[in-house]
């Protein structure tokens, strides 16, 4: 008898009126039979809520959580995740799209893995522009997404992991904690904490279409004299500062130095010299630990 554990897909929307319906439909169109969808809006200022509520007329059983103020991704996800009943969780942005076999491939990987401590599976994805036009594959032949103990990959700024192509066991959140609500973005910090304890497995298949917008968080990291950019890069510093405590040996400290230098470059490029000074001090501290 085939086992179909419940998968919770948490779809987070913020000013996604043009894209949210496609994202929601991609969840309902999965060929996997046991999914619960939870929708949240982080106080959108466009017609996103109207679009969602109109769509929900056809699906009144699906819960919808509306923020009365903008709380950010980390706080919104954590609040909604408390209501998730699934054994596995997917964090889906409302401008991204799951391929119809995304969930079934992820569950199949969990059920047929050779890793005894598997907590996260992640796959490849297509990046597209606001009109849905193909831009590139996230992982190319030059990349080396790893499986197993990938902690060194995560801290060393070699190959990135994209949240939208990932499925996480709920027990991972229960063990390492949910998203850090003091941060402007969630994924790097969570991957560091999770990969220190759990194995990851890479699926060499395209699972998702991810939309790159001018309003996306990733577009703000290198903007000069921008408040959102400062918050994002300050969060990166806090993440790296915490990562020092997770390192166990000199090799890991050396790998972390590479990421600190990258963040230092960004802080200078964005003219955030106060942050640059803190990163220099952090670099010196980690450098001493690496000797």
Secondary structure, 3 states (H helix, E strand, C coil): CCCCCCEEEEEEECCCCCCHHHHHHHHHCCCCCCEEEEEEECCCCCCHHHHHHHHHCCCCCCEEEECCCCCCHHHHHHHHHCCCCCCEEEEEECCCEECCCHHHHHHHHHHHCCCCCEEEEEEEEEEECCCCCEEEECCCCCCCCCCECCHHHHHCCCCCCCHHHEEEEHHHHHHHCCCCCCCCCCHHHHHHHHHHHCEEEEEEEEEEEEECCCCCHHHHCCCCCCHHHHHHHHHHHHHHHHHHHHCCCHHHHHHHHHHHHHHHHHHHHCCCHHHHHHHHHHHHHHHHHHC
